[in-house]
Amino acid sequence: MKLAHAFALTCLLGAAGVAAAADPNLARNLAATCANCHGTDGRSVGGMDSLAGEPRDRLLQKLLAFKSGERPATIMHQIARGYSDEQLALIAGHLAAQRVRD
């Protein structure tokens, strides 16, 4: 019986991973949490850095540095730790792809 439960749990977790990978809006949805401080699609209206159009690798490096605690922060280290490295890469890619408005 325990083996059956373990198998069922494994199947559910695998299905959830496939569903997340198939979601074309996943990166956008993850990056939406950044809007509270950095503006919609990373376009800040003041007070915080704009993230839109920044190079993906630079954004990802910063996010990973917040997550590891290497880069000092008041809140970003806590936020970044809530995401996997793969999710942070999706967020960085989405924000990098956003056009910077004049």
N, C-alpha and C positions, 0 to 999 in steps of 0.2 A: 504494500500500500504506500509506504514512504517513497519507494522508487517511482510509483505512478505520479505522486504529487510533485516530486522533483522534476520529472519529465514534463509535466504540464506547465510548471513554472518556467522551465527553460524555453518551452515553445512560446509562451506568452511574452517573455522578455525578448526573444528573437523576433517575434512579430512586431513588437513595439519599435524595435530598432529599424526594421525594414520600413515601417510606416513613416517614421521620422525622416529616414533617408529619402523617401519618395515624395515628401512634402516640398513642393517648389517654393513655398513661402516661408520655410523654416528660418532661413537666414534673416529675412526681413522681420519675422516675428520675434526672434531673439534680440535683434538690434533695437526693436521698439522700446525695450526697457531703458535704453540709453537716452531716449527723448526727454525724460524727466529733467535731466541736467544739461544735456548737450544739444537739445532741440530736435525737432522732427528730422529724421534721416541724417542726424549729426550736424545740422545747420544751426549753430548756436545763435541766439539773439542777444548775447552778451552775458558776461559773468563767467562763463565756462568756455573751454576750448571748443572750437568747431572741429568735428571729426570727418565731415564729408570731404571726399576727394583726397584725403591723406593716403600715402602709399600703404598698401595692405600689410607689407612686411613690417613697416614701422609701427602701425597700429597693433599688430599681433605681438610684436616685441614688447610694447608698453603693457598690453593686457597681461601677458605672461609674467612680466616683471611685477605687476601689481599682485597677481595671484601668488607668486612665490614669496612676496614680501620684500623683494630686492628694491623695489621702487616705493618710497614713502608715500602714504596717502592717508586721508581722513576716513574715506568710505570705500574707495575703489578696490582696495585689497579685499574687503569683505564681499563686494559684489562679484569680483572676478573669481573668487574661490567657489562661487555657486555654479560655475560653468566648467564643463570639460574643456580640454585643450582644443578638441575638434569644434565645439560650439564657439569658442573664442575665435577660432579661425574663420568660421562662418560669419560671425559678427564683423570681424575686421574686413573680410571680403565685401560684405554688403555696404559698409560705410565707405570703403575705398571707391566703390563703384558709383557713389552718389555725386551728382554734379554740384559744383560750388556755385552758388548764386552770387551775382555781383551786388 
